[in-house]
Amino acid sequence: MEVTGEFDQARVKQWLETQLHDENAPLSNEGDLKLGTMEQEDKELLLRLLRHYPKLLEPRDGCPPQTTLGVSHEIHTGSEPPIKVRPRRHSHSEQAIIDEQTDKMLVDGVIEEANGAWWFPVVLVRKKDGSVRFCIDYRLLNAITKKDVYPLPRIDDTLDNLHGAKRFTSLDLHAGYWQVPVAEKDRDKTGFITRKGLFRFVRMPFGLANAPGTFQRMMDAVLRGLTWQSCLVYLDDVIIFSRGSVAQHVVQLAAVLERLAGAGLSLKASKCSFASEKLNYLGHELDGAGVRPMSSLASVT
């Protein structure tokens, strides 16, 4: 999807008609989408584009489908023998959380029952908002895993590239890691034990040493040719930026959405914002005046 030359509402509207061919029904969650301030005609252009991607944007229950790219996460441990770590003791309330999370992941297809020789303990980590994150302590597995040297983007380079931008769209993948499967041959290595039995991950869990590299490599491949020109990607956070009109931004957003849809990826629309004049990204405030550390962070001494 490409359009060149000057961008105006009429020309982009004509371009959308040739690309999308027909009108699409409003999204089921359209009223909840976060849209920037813009003229009504620009808003109609943006919504017409977004309506073309219901599979990307409409909410879904459970785990999102895995990517259609054929990517999988491998865990290279060489000739190291299997590791077994005894489960930790948990209170009754913690056991209830573990049971609930395990049952949900099992139903959603994130995990499956296992009978392998590897298992690691569950750890519950309390977040700032008081909720609890279900984690697995993979430190001993990570210690024997051959490290993936694929780099994450430098945050300072990423922020430098945004100077002068006037419009921003922020996209957040729905349970991004879970959209990547674990290679069948390595699933036993993700095993964890609870009072209900032994399980292993079918989808890539948090906590594995090379998970960030696997995910960043996939996203860089999906958006190759667009990154650093009209979009930036840091793991499951994608930002589209433009220095021109809303019409130009719609075209640039279309290119990114088409790539994500082609890869079978899903977004969490409730965490996305579209064509905004201001945005918080990687701990910084972005707008047409520049890039600054977020005021809530800068005030901390």
BAFI-3210 file (N, C-alpha, C; in Angstrom, 3 decimals, decimal comma, padded with zeros to 6 digits):
// residues 301
n [1|2|3|4|5|6|7|8|9|10|11|12|13|14|15|16|17|18|19|20|21|22|23|24|25|26|27|28|29|30|31|32|33|34|35|36|37|38|39|40|41|42|43|44|45|46|47|48|49|50|51|52|53|54|55|56|57|58|59|60|61|62|63|64|65|66|67|68|69|70|71|72|73|74|75|76|77|78|79|80|81|82|83|84|85|86|87|88|89|90|91|92|93|94|95|96|97|98|99|100|101|102|103|104|105|106|107|108|109|110|111|112|113|114|115|116|117|118|119|120|121|122|123|124|125|126|127|128|129|130|131|132|133|134|135|136|137|138|139|140|141|142|143|144|145|146|147|148|149|150|151|152|153|154|155|156|157|158|159|160|161|162|163|164|165|166|167|168|169|170|171|172|173|174|175|176|177|178|179|180|181|182|183|184|185|186|187|188|189|190|191|192|193|194|195|196|197|198|199|200|201|202|203|204|205|206|207|208|209|210|211|212|213|214|215|216|217|218|219|220|221|222|223|224|225|226|227|228|229|230|231|232|233|234|235|236|237|238|239|240|241|242|243|244|245|246|247|248|249|250|251|252|253|254|255|256|257|258|259|260|261|262|263|264|265|266|267|268|269|270|271|272|273|274|275|276|277|278|279|280|281|282|283|284|285|286|287|288|289|290|291|292|293|294|295|296|297|298|299|300|301]
n.u [000,850|000,843|001,278|002,210|003,532|001,736|-000,304|-003,714|-007,098|-009,013|-007,515|-006,428|-008,772|-009,716|-007,662|-007,985|-010,404|-009,668|-007,964|-009,354|-011,780|-014,547|-017,181|-016,923|-018,491|-019,073|-016,673|-017,060|-016,129|-015,771|-016,618|-015,027|-012,459|-009,379|-008,979|-007,167|-007,431|-009,023|-010,113|-013,481|-013,655|-011,116|-011,237|-013,166|-011,777|-009,773|-011,291|-012,500|-010,345|-009,583|-011,811|-011,474|-009,989|-011,049|-010,294|-007,822|-008,376|-010,799|-012,091|-011,244|-011,903|-009,837|-006,717|-004,866|-004,756|-001,945|000,900|000,997|003,386|005,138|007,120|008,917|009,783|012,892|014,847|017,988|019,967|022,107|024,020|023,210|021,844|018,378|016,603|015,233|013,246|012,073|008,671|007,646|006,465|003,149|000,634|-002,863|-004,501|-002,762|-002,384|-004,916|-004,935|-002,909|-004,062|-006,314|-005,159|-003,657|-005,678|-007,078|-005,127|-004,768|-007,262|-007,294|-005,309|-002,699|-000,963|-000,208|-000,875|001,843|004,559|007,242|010,831|011,698|011,160|009,972|009,601|006,543|006,141|004,679|004,312|003,884|002,323|002,547|-000,029|-001,263|-002,266|-001,554|001,099|001,477|004,220|007,068|009,938|012,638|015,386|017,516|017,290|017,759|020,405|021,800|021,159|021,967|022,819|020,871|021,952|020,591|019,824|017,951|016,319|018,105|016,991|017,497|018,198|015,793|014,048|015,296|014,664|012,089|011,824|010,325|008,044|004,469|002,090|000,946|000,576|-000,023|000,491|-000,424|000,395|-001,784|-001,326|001,370|003,729|002,483|001,539|003,456|004,568|006,077|008,801|008,126|009,961|011,183|009,376|009,037|011,046|010,031|008,536|006,431|005,472|002,594|000,183|-001,718|-000,507|001,857|002,836|003,354|004,517|002,821|002,719|004,954|006,408|006,809|009,971|011,894|015,244|015,888|013,559|012,880|014,619|013,723|011,142|011,580|013,090|011,181|009,247|010,772|011,230|008,615|007,963|009,900|011,528|009,735|010,287|012,010|011,518|008,727|007,670|008,311|009,544|009,462|009,824|006,673|005,471|004,448|005,006|003,653|004,613|004,307|005,178|003,613|000,364|-002,858|-003,928|-001,630|-000,689|-002,654|-002,176|000,395|-000,158|-001,851|-000,076|001,365|-000,654|-001,494|000,753|000,885|-001,569|-001,144|000,726|-000,748|-001,128|-002,422|-004,017|-004,355|-006,846|-007,799|-005,569|-004,367|-003,693|-004,767|-003,573|-002,826|-002,006|-000,354|001,653|002,576|005,514|007,794|008,557|008,626|007,331|005,726|005,289|004,416|006,241|008,499|010,542|010,342|011,319|008,831|006,726|005,916|007,923|010,196|009,903|010,612|013,051]
n.v [-001,179|002,037|005,489|008,440|011,834|014,966|015,168|015,214|015,512|014,777|013,375|011,238|010,023|009,108|007,344|005,481|004,378|002,969|001,109|-000,224|-000,841|-001,384|-000,289|-000,728|-002,174|-000,383|-000,808|-003,084|-002,086|000,565|002,991|003,135|003,591|005,380|008,391|011,040|014,679|016,181|017,351|016,683|015,444|014,333|012,546|010,781|009,639|008,264|006,452|004,973|003,584|002,057|000,433|-001,461|-003,447|-005,441|-007,899|-007,333|-005,346|-005,591|-006,627|-009,740|-012,835|-014,595|-016,159|-014,655|-015,613|-017,505|-016,137|-016,145|-016,461|-018,566|-018,479|-019,538|-020,020|-021,029|-022,974|-023,269|-025,506|-027,157|-029,972|-030,120|-031,583|-032,277|-029,973|-029,870|-028,186|-027,807|-027,039|-023,901|-022,987|-021,822|-019,517|-020,109|-018,305|-017,538|-019,979|-020,290|-018,272|-019,198|-021,623|-020,618|-019,045|-021,000|-022,777|-021,076|-020,465|-023,009|-023,607|-021,626|-022,445|-021,680|-023,066|-026,562|-029,884|-031,785|-034,209|-034,177|-033,954|-031,627|-029,062|-026,078|-023,586|-021,826|-018,321|-015,646|-012,325|-009,214|-006,405|-002,775|-001,755|-003,382|-005,774|-009,213|-010,815|-013,750|-015,772|-017,683|-019,071|-019,008|-018,881|-020,762|-022,262|-020,254|-019,765|-021,827|-021,604|-020,988|-017,794|-015,477|-013,030|-011,025|-007,630|-005,208|-002,154|000,930|003,094|005,857|006,406|005,763|007,740|010,076|009,911|010,754|013,472|016,459|015,292|015,361|013,972|010,999|007,513|004,922|001,545|-001,452|-004,742|-007,513|-009,433|-009,988|-011,758|-014,215|-014,650|-015,911|-019,149|-021,751|-023,730|-027,070|-029,081|-027,961|-027,463|-028,953|-027,920|-025,633|-026,357|-026,286|-026,662|-027,267|-027,616|-028,953|-030,399|-031,099|-028,836|-027,349|-024,709|-023,739|-021,452|-018,629|-017,809|-015,142|-014,313|-016,043|-016,214|-015,526|-014,608|-011,815|-011,232|-013,030|-012,011|-009,308|-009,645|-010,872|-008,790|-006,766|-007,943|-008,105|-005,398|-004,401|-001,999|-000,053|000,724|003,211|005,012|005,649|004,432|002,996|000,323|-001,283|-004,099|-005,196|-002,777|-000,466|002,424|004,850|007,611|010,965|013,860|015,523|016,081|014,914|013,262|012,234|010,768|008,801|007,273|006,275|004,823|002,914|001,326|000,046|-001,343|-003,106|-004,737|-005,928|-007,285|-009,070|-010,696|-012,077|-011,051|-009,659|-006,826|-004,981|-003,070|-001,356|-000,365|001,126|004,173|006,601|008,670|010,862|014,060|014,261|012,091|009,532|007,747|005,192|006,263|008,976|012,191|013,014|015,394|017,987|019,907|018,668|016,152|014,982|014,003|012,269|014,250|013,276|011,550|013,124|014,729|013,221|012,841]
n.w [000,000|-001,066|-001,488|-003,125|-003,275|-002,758|000,177|000,758|001,960|-000,002|-001,916|-000,443|000,380|-002,093|-002,652|-000,568|-001,353|-003,645|-002,534|-000,473|-001,520|-000,697|001,560|005,071|007,947|011,034|013,686|016,435|018,808|018,309|019,473|021,700|020,925|021,046|019,715|018,165|018,285|015,581|012,308|011,191|008,666|008,415|010,539|009,585|007,458|008,867|010,455|008,440|007,447|009,757|010,108|008,207|009,332|011,279|012,467|013,497|015,374|016,836|020,026|021,630|023,294|025,620|024,629|021,970|018,447|017,163|015,423|011,835|010,605|010,844|012,695|015,590|019,048|020,144|022,458|023,260|024,803|024,603|025,605|028,199|031,166|032,093|034,252|037,493|039,712|042,945|043,839|045,290|048,587|049,078|050,176|051,085|049,675|047,653|046,360|045,293|043,368|041,667|040,804|039,449|037,390|036,048|035,183|033,427|031,460|030,460|029,319|027,361|025,679|026,007|027,601|028,164|029,413|030,756|030,638|030,950|031,714|032,797|035,170|036,745|039,364|040,250|040,555|042,224|041,494|042,858|041,488|040,899|041,025|042,792|041,891|040,916|039,248|037,398|037,270|036,098|037,550|035,815|036,076|036,432|034,100|032,201|032,734|031,519|028,907|025,553|024,556|022,718|020,570|019,363|019,026|021,011|020,075|020,613|023,088|023,153|020,480|019,273|020,347|019,410|016,728|016,605|016,794|015,733|014,759|014,317|014,513|016,104|016,312|018,513|018,893|020,489|020,957|021,431|024,173|023,354|023,407|023,629|021,115|019,744|019,097|021,143|020,115|019,284|020,059|022,240|024,224|026,598|028,191|029,251|031,378|034,300|037,718|039,671|042,347|040,990|039,046|036,336|033,850|030,586|028,413|025,485|024,040|023,832|026,891|029,365|030,846|029,817|028,703|026,006|024,894|024,413|022,233|020,248|019,818|019,062|016,723|015,075|014,854|013,676|011,203|010,196|009,860|008,229|006,202|006,772|009,364|011,215|009,241|008,989|011,164|014,422|016,405|019,478|020,967|021,819|021,389|019,070|017,204|015,096|013,231|012,017|010,127|008,757|007,422|008,734|006,813|005,556|007,714|007,962|005,667|006,241|008,554|007,443|005,967|008,004|009,452|007,467|007,182|009,753|009,813|007,704|008,871|010,642|013,204|016,299|017,810|020,895|021,215|023,185|024,390|022,497|020,664|018,294|015,741|017,390|018,857|020,962|022,968|025,282|025,528|026,007|028,491|027,964|026,943|023,982|021,441|019,033|019,774|020,623|022,315|025,574|028,919|030,805|032,820|035,295|035,892|035,777|037,966|040,093|042,524]
ca.u [000,000|001,746|000,831|003,280|003,112|001,095|-001,397|-004,868|-008,226|-009,660|-006,651|-006,334|-010,073|-009,719|-006,707|-008,615|-011,434|-009,035|-007,311|-010,276|-012,828|-015,926|-017,401|-016,986|-019,334|-018,327|-016,119|-017,893|-015,554|-015,385|-016,854|-014,013|-011,137|-008,785|-008,631|-006,695|-008,276|-008,850|-011,328|-014,394|-013,309|-009,941|-011,699|-013,847|-010,722|-009,129|-012,219|-012,704|-009,193|-009,612|-012,905|-011,024|-009,169|-011,718|-009,550|-006,721|-008,752|-011,936|-011,672|-011,501|-011,698|-008,761|-005,418|-004,972|-004,165|-000,513|001,275|001,010|004,699|005,955|008,148|008,757|010,863|013,708|015,638|019,175|020,667|023,204|023,953|022,912|020,748|017,169|016,605|013,989|013,268|010,894|007,768|007,694|005,247|002,291|-000,521|-004,106|-004,956|-001,853|-002,701|-006,141|-004,540|-002,163|-005,032|-007,150|-004,356|-003,312|-006,890|-007,398|-004,141|-005,013|-008,439|-006,960|-004,303|-001,377|-000,178|-000,806|-000,344|003,160|005,156|008,666|011,796|012,060|010,102|010,431|008,552|005,719|006,385|003,678|004,945|002,868|002,564|002,326|-001,457|-001,757|-002,582|-000,478|001,518|001,867|005,522|007,844|011,337|013,459|016,777|018,464|017,213|018,432|021,850|022,406|020,662|022,843|022,175|020,572|022,571|019,823|019,692|016,789|016,693|018,511|015,892|017,860|018,078|014,364|013,477|015,867|014,006|010,733|011,831|009,663|006,781|003,275|001,005|001,463|-000,305|000,643|-000,165|000,024|-000,043|-002,560|-000,546|002,309|004,555|001,657|001,270|004,588|004,607|007,351|009,113|007,653|011,071|011,671|008,279|009,252|011,968|009,266|007,644|006,293|004,696|001,670|-000,459|-002,600|000,266|002,959|002,371|004,387|003,981|002,666|003,063|006,174|006,147|007,773|010,984|012,936|016,354|015,942|012,239|012,882|015,273|012,817|010,025|012,068|013,472|009,954|008,626|011,620|010,987|007,263|007,886|011,113|011,273|008,926|010,906|012,896|011,008|007,397|007,277|009,349|009,028|010,233|009,094|005,276|004,993|004,718|004,573|003,680|004,767|004,320|005,506|002,723|-001,067|-003,535|-004,061|-000,363|-000,610|-003,543|-001,479|001,480|-000,795|-002,365|001,024|001,698|-001,762|-001,492|001,838|000,486|-002,641|-000,541|001,476|-001,685|-000,974|-003,607|-003,770|-005,257|-007,281|-008,006|-004,279|-003,858|-004,218|-004,654|-003,427|-002,831|-001,015|000,534|001,745|003,603|006,166|009,085|008,877|008,787|006,184|005,978|004,344|005,054|007,296|009,704|010,517|010,768|010,983|007,506|006,791|005,761|009,218|011,186|009,717|011,146|014,459]
ca.v [000,000|003,173|006,667|009,424|013,177|015,749|014,489|015,989|014,642|014,242|012,388|010,040|009,362|008,378|006,236|004,465|003,709|001,999|000,068|-000,971|-001,302|-001,288|000,235|-001,752|-001,822|000,127|-001,797|-003,279|-001,278|001,844|004,081|003,134|003,862|006,670|009,128|012,389|015,792|016,439|017,720|015,572|014,724|013,510|011,458|009,807|008,907|007,357|005,380|004,100|002,684|001,132|-000,530|-002,504|-004,417|-005,899|-008,982|-006,712|-004,341|-005,900|-007,430|-011,180|-013,504|-015,577|-015,952|-014,365|-016,647|-017,361|-015,544|-017,032|-016,339|-019,767|-018,215|-020,212|-019,732|-022,188|-022,868|-024,080|-025,821|-028,075|-031,316|-029,993|-032,461|-031,575|-029,341|-029,962|-027,319|-028,069|-025,892|-023,128|-022,995|-020,665|-019,431|-020,588|-017,314|-017,610|-021,212|-020,049|-017,480|-020,092|-022,539|-019,863|-018,679|-022,230|-023,250|-020,175|-020,669|-024,332|-023,474|-020,743|-023,052|-021,102|-024,163|-027,885|-030,826|-032,266|-035,328|-034,075|-034,067|-030,285|-028,256|-024,898|-023,150|-020,642|-017,168|-014,580|-011,018|-008,176|-005,204|-001,506|-001,513|-004,330|-007,056|-010,198|-011,396|-015,163|-015,924|-018,897|-018,756|-019,712|-018,443|-021,862|-022,571|-019,175|-019,850|-022,808|-021,349|-020,221|-016,499|-014,851|-011,704|-010,051|-006,459|-004,338|-000,793|001,883|004,013|007,227|006,504|005,757|009,044|011,066|009,800|011,292|014,933|017,094|014,621|016,082|013,022|009,733|006,388|003,923|000,241|-002,412|-006,088|-008,232|-010,557|-010,152|-012,962|-015,403|-014,827|-016,678|-020,485|-022,373|-024,868|-028,319|-029,825|-027,279|-027,135|-029,559|-027,078|-024,557|-026,985|-025,759|-027,585|-026,723|-028,722|-029,635|-031,235|-030,553|-028,196|-026,711|-023,636|-023,873|-020,111|-018,127|-017,127|-014,169|-014,847|-016,783|-015,313|-015,083|-014,217|-010,488|-011,298|-013,690|-011,136|-008,135|-010,099|-011,059|-007,503|-006,070|-008,559|-007,739|-003,975|-003,996|-001,016|001,013|001,185|004,367|005,942|006,109|003,752|002,452|-000,816|-001,743|-005,288|-005,224|-001,405|000,087|003,808|005,427|009,054|011,723|015,279|016,258|016,149|013,696|012,407|011,505|009,809|007,688|006,425|005,571|003,835|001,829|000,426|-000,761|-002,260|-004,156|-005,670|-006,691|-008,207|-010,114|-011,601|-012,746|-010,535|-009,011|-005,671|-004,709|-001,730|-000,518|000,224|001,852|005,513|006,808|010,023|011,819|015,137|014,043|010,667|009,078|006,594|004,834|007,172|010,337|012,869|013,382|016,264|018,752|020,763|017,893|014,943|015,316|013,003|012,477|015,137|012,489|010,939|014,168|015,340|012,320|013,124]
ca.w [000,000|-001,173|-002,208|-003,103|-003,630|-001,720|000,863|001,182|002,282|-001,198|-002,576|000,392|000,298|-003,365|-002,511|000,266|-002,146|-004,554|-001,744|000,380|-002,451|-000,238|002,898|006,109|009,077|012,192|014,608|017,622|019,886|017,709|020,409|022,754|020,365|021,415|018,507|018,411|017,860|014,145|011,592|010,993|007,437|008,725|011,394|008,735|006,744|009,818|010,818|007,289|007,427|010,887|009,909|007,288|010,064|012,509|013,114|014,224|016,358|017,686|021,186|021,596|024,569|025,699|023,991|020,545|017,587|016,956|014,157|010,670|009,966|010,990|013,696|016,879|019,987|020,472|023,685|023,004|026,058|024,339|026,198|029,632|031,611|032,548|035,574|038,258|040,895|043,755|043,941|046,521|049,389|048,862|051,062|050,463|048,697|046,508|045,639|044,529|042,196|040,776|040,194|038,519|036,226|035,329|034,504|032,317|030,390|029,887|028,452|026,252|024,818|026,256|028,171|028,050|030,396|030,345|031,379|030,672|032,809|033,255|035,779|037,482|040,301|040,007|041,429|042,103|041,662|043,057|040,680|041,588|041,232|043,778|041,267|040,984|037,976|037,441|036,608|036,347|037,841|034,828|036,193|036,197|032,670|031,475|032,962|030,622|027,558|024,672|024,441|021,440|020,631|018,590|019,903|021,068|019,657|021,650|023,358|022,777|019,022|018,973|020,681|018,486|015,433|016,706|016,829|014,606|014,406|014,764|014,767|016,592|016,629|019,341|018,788|021,492|020,584|022,439|024,708|022,241|023,493|023,435|019,694|019,219|019,702|021,531|019,266|019,878|020,657|023,439|025,142|027,915|028,969|029,896|032,345|035,664|038,536|040,665|043,062|040,040|038,139|035,547|032,624|029,781|027,590|024,036|023,568|024,467|028,164|029,876|031,753|029,116|028,385|024,620|024,398|023,786|020,933|019,310|019,492|018,328|015,376|014,306|014,560|012,708|009,892|009,756|009,510|007,499|005,162|007,362|010,603|011,151|008,229|009,419|012,405|015,290|017,157|020,632|021,385|021,368|021,231|017,745|017,080|013,754|013,407|010,769|010,267|007,885|007,690|009,180|005,634|005,433|008,819|007,635|004,697|006,934|009,430|006,598|005,624|009,183|009,725|006,448|007,524|010,946|009,421|006,883|009,752|011,545|014,557|016,858|018,661|022,010|020,828|024,370|024,751|021,332|020,397|016,856|015,195|018,499|018,792|022,097|023,299|026,213|024,903|026,589|029,584|027,472|026,351|022,599|020,749|017,978|020,315|020,885|023,141|026,929|029,937|031,379|033,980|036,522|036,183|035,968|039,275|041,109|042,789]
c.u [000,892|001,069|001,922|002,731|002,481|-000,093|-002,500|-006,039|-008,816|-008,818|-006,538|-007,659|-010,173|-008,799|-007,301|-009,672|-010,830|-008,403|-008,318|-011,507|-014,247|-015,984|-017,480|-017,851|-018,483|-017,819|-017,010|-017,416|-015,184|-015,552|-015,813|-012,614|-010,663|-008,283|-008,164|-007,701|-007,984|-010,167|-012,175|-014,045|-012,087|-010,332|-012,384|-012,852|-010,102|-010,035|-012,462|-011,549|-009,309|-010,695|-012,525|-010,296|-009,849|-010,951|-008,379|-007,205|-009,906|-011,516|-012,044|-011,229|-010,495|-007,496|-005,603|-004,384|-002,661|-000,249|001,299|002,376|005,535|007,115|007,873|009,968|011,584|014,548|016,823|019,966|021,800|022,983|023,638|021,754|019,539|017,311|015,234|014,146|011,967|010,000|007,907|006,381|004,471|001,137|-001,766|-004,591|-004,057|-002,112|-003,942|-005,833|-003,817|-003,109|-005,856|-006,382|-004,002|-004,510|-007,210|-006,425|-004,339|-006,190|-008,104|-005,908|-002,918|-000,427|-000,897|-000,213|000,939|003,563|006,658|009,522|012,249|010,873|010,704|009,278|007,796|006,080|005,280|004,336|003,854|003,258|002,198|000,862|-002,089|-002,132|-001,347|-000,183|002,002|003,158|006,115|009,296|012,244|014,945|017,772|018,446|017,960|019,953|022,530|021,952|021,682|022,147|022,025|021,093|021,790|019,502|018,298|017,227|017,160|017,379|016,235|017,786|016,605|013,752|014,011|015,118|012,610|010,680|011,207|008,360|005,600|002,114|001,599|000,319|000,520|-000,164|000,441|-000,505|-000,754|-001,775|000,523|003,124|003,740|001,250|002,392|004,593|006,010|007,575|008,750|008,770|011,552|010,587|008,467|010,143|011,257|008,372|007,601|005,306|003,835|001,061|-001,410|-001,834|001,358|002,409|003,566|003,729|003,955|003,041|004,217|005,858|007,163|008,800|012,067|013,992|016,266|014,590|012,230|013,525|014,403|011,713|010,471|012,455|012,233|009,342|009,453|011,410|009,630|007,237|009,115|010,763|010,419|009,574|011,959|012,494|009,665|006,922|008,504|008,734|010,000|009,426|007,647|004,654|005,423|004,204|004,720|003,717|004,794|004,577|004,613|001,288|-001,602|-003,669|-002,787|-000,267|-001,483|-002,864|-000,371|000,936|-001,305|-001,271|001,375|000,597|-001,795|-000,405|001,439|-000,594|-002,080|000,244|000,567|-001,575|-002,241|-003,195|-004,750|-005,707|-007,446|-006,716|-003,646|-004,412|-003,863|-004,602|-003,510|-001,769|-000,013|000,533|002,813|004,195|007,544|009,521|009,059|007,469|006,566|004,892|005,107|006,192|008,572|009,452|011,100|010,513|009,609|007,609|006,689|007,061|010,251|011,087|010,262|012,628|015,055]
c.v [001,236|004,289|007,715|010,788|013,891|014,983|015,496|015,033|013,981|013,145|011,110|009,291|008,538|007,165|005,112|003,691|002,669|000,851|-000,830|-001,464|-001,102|-000,692|-000,928|-001,250|-001,245|-001,013|-001,899|-002,431|000,121|003,014|004,189|003,454|005,256|007,345|010,527|013,431|016,120|016,863|016,480|014,765|013,840|012,315|010,376|008,992|007,849|006,179|004,438|003,111|001,638|000,073|-001,666|-003,636|-004,878|-007,008|-008,451|-005,989|-004,714|-006,822|-008,891|-011,749|-014,440|-015,168|-015,626|-015,506|-016,439|-016,786|-016,585|-017,066|-017,613|-019,581|-019,046|-019,912|-021,021|-021,917|-023,818|-024,282|-026,832|-029,441|-031,276|-030,924|-031,645|-031,053|-029,494|-029,122|-027,513|-026,837|-025,191|-023,282|-021,705|-020,700|-019,935|-019,609|-017,337|-018,866|-021,028|-019,262|-018,362|-021,049|-021,821|-019,533|-019,907|-022,746|-022,388|-020,379|-022,005|-024,276|-022,658|-021,322|-022,456|-022,160|-025,478|-028,779|-031,454|-033,493|-035,358|-034,110|-032,709|-029,686|-027,199|-024,363|-021,910|-019,576|-016,156|-013,255|-009,965|-006,913|-003,944|-001,264|-002,508|-005,683|-007,950|-010,747|-012,830|-015,321|-017,299|-018,490|-019,595|-019,382|-019,572|-022,301|-021,514|-019,264|-020,826|-022,627|-020,546|-018,916|-016,051|-013,416|-010,664|-008,853|-005,846|-002,939|000,034|002,889|005,437|007,420|006,569|007,133|010,136|011,076|010,446|012,813|015,492|016,451|015,361|015,158|011,678|008,722|005,374|002,637|-000,711|-003,790|-006,769|-009,455|-010,957|-011,433|-014,215|-015,594|-015,595|-018,058|-020,867|-023,567|-026,168|-029,040|-029,219|-027,011|-027,746|-028,688|-025,931|-025,092|-026,277|-026,649|-026,811|-027,903|-029,500|-030,493|-030,481|-030,033|-027,629|-025,681|-024,042|-022,552|-019,569|-017,361|-016,019|-014,901|-015,660|-015,819|-014,728|-014,656|-012,812|-010,491|-011,945|-012,740|-009,932|-008,504|-010,269|-009,720|-006,693|-006,626|-008,143|-006,307|-003,474|-003,071|000,143|001,583|002,250|005,374|006,524|005,413|003,269|001,308|-001,174|-002,866|-005,205|-003,830|-000,863|001,512|004,242|006,931|009,741|013,190|016,157|016,219|014,840|012,726|011,591|010,431|008,590|006,733|005,622|004,509|002,647|000,827|-000,500|-001,771|-003,404|-005,189|-006,546|-007,703|-009,357|-011,123|-012,335|-012,290|-009,802|-007,878|-005,643|-003,260|-000,806|000,149|000,989|003,270|005,868|008,302|011,090|012,880|015,035|012,562|010,462|007,785|006,400|005,846|008,615|010,877|013,344|014,342|017,072|019,631|019,990|016,659|015,288|014,146|013,314|013,279|014,374|011,813|012,002|014,797|014,482|012,591|012,057]
c.w [000,000|-001,935|-002,065|-003,504|-002,453|-001,119|001,192|001,344|001,049|-001,838|-001,757|000,404|-000,974|-003,294|-001,666|-000,511|-003,075|-003,775|-001,031|-000,372|-001,944|001,169|003,889|007,258|010,204|013,069|015,844|018,789|019,415|018,668|021,504|022,233|020,765|020,134|018,884|017,950|016,403|013,529|011,326|009,750|007,643|009,580|010,565|007,926|007,649|010,155|009,651|007,167|008,532|010,714|008,964|008,029|011,360|013,224|013,924|015,476|017,275|018,829|021,021|022,982|024,485|024,987|022,509|019,719|017,456|015,567|013,041|009,988|010,018|011,954|014,945|017,747|020,349|021,717|023,539|024,302|025,858|024,970|027,696|030,016|032,058|033,984|036,210|039,518|041,664|043,809|045,290|047,295|049,138|049,855|050,333|049,398|047,459|045,685|044,781|043,262|041,179|040,060|039,127|037,238|035,383|034,546|033,288|031,159|029,699|028,913|027,202|025,307|024,955|026,801|027,883|029,125|029,850|031,153|031,153|031,923|033,343|034,009|036,698|038,335|039,819|041,034|041,178|042,447|041,780|042,301|041,466|041,903|042,208|043,213|041,264|039,589|038,187|036,637|036,919|036,559|036,929|034,962|035,923|034,734|031,859|031,597|032,011|029,164|026,761|024,317|022,989|021,505|019,839|019,475|019,899|020,630|020,852|021,847|022,947|021,258|018,609|019,208|019,764|017,165|015,418|016,738|015,562|014,187|015,032|015,111|015,136|016,748|017,405|019,290|019,809|021,106|021,754|022,898|023,696|022,266|023,190|021,976|018,991|019,868|020,155|020,611|019,990|020,633|021,973|024,470|026,526|028,797|029,669|031,012|033,687|036,408|039,525|041,401|042,156|039,037|037,406|034,219|031,859|028,863|026,122|023,368|024,408|025,756|028,430|030,732|031,093|028,593|026,978|024,043|023,788|022,402|019,878|018,862|018,670|016,901|014,500|013,908|013,570|011,304|009,337|009,208|008,755|006,333|005,640|008,620|010,304|010,070|008,662|010,683|013,153|016,077|018,270|021,262|020,909|021,269|019,875|017,718|015,626|013,931|012,042|011,077|009,398|008,358|008,273|008,011|005,408|006,509|008,543|006,658|005,379|007,882|008,632|006,265|006,782|009,478|008,721|006,728|008,721|010,616|008,605|007,692|010,730|012,979|014,997|017,785|019,826|021,857|022,024|024,830|023,589|021,316|018,964|016,506|016,283|018,292|019,930|022,442|024,353|025,663|025,511|027,657|029,175|026,923|024,949|022,132|019,708|018,448|020,618|021,740|024,502|027,861|030,505|032,664|035,290|036,910|036,501|037,356|040,407|041,301|043,682]
res [m|e|v|t|g|e|f|d|q|a|r|v|k|q|w|l|e|t|q|l|h|d|e|n|a|p|l|s|n|e|g|d|l|k|l|g|t|m|e|q|e|d|k|e|l|l|l|r|l|l|r|h|y|p|k|l|l|e|p|r|d|g|c|p|p|q|t|t|l|g|v|s|h|e|i|h|t|g|s|e|p|p|i|k|v|r|p|r|r|h|s|h|s|e|q|a|i|i|d|e|q|t|d|k|m|l|v|d|g|v|i|e|e|a|n|g|a|w|w|f|p|v|v|l|v|r|k|k|d|g|s|v|r|f|c|i|d|y|r|l|l|n|a|i|t|k|k|d|v|y|p|l|p|r|i|d|d|t|l|d|n|l|h|g|a|k|r|f|t|s|l|d|l|h|a|g|y|w|q|v|p|v|a|e|k|d|r|d|k|t|g|f|i|t|r|k|g|l|f|r|f|v|r|m|p|f|g|l|a|n|a|p|g|t|f|q|r|m|m|d|a|v|l|r|g|l|t|w|q|s|c|l|v|y|l|d|d|v|i|i|f|s|r|g|s|v|a|q|h|v|v|q|l|a|a|v|l|e|r|l|a|g|a|g|l|s|l|k|a|s|k|c|s|f|a|s|e|k|l|n|y|l|g|h|e|l|d|g|a|g|v|r|p|m|s|s|l|a|s|v|t]
***
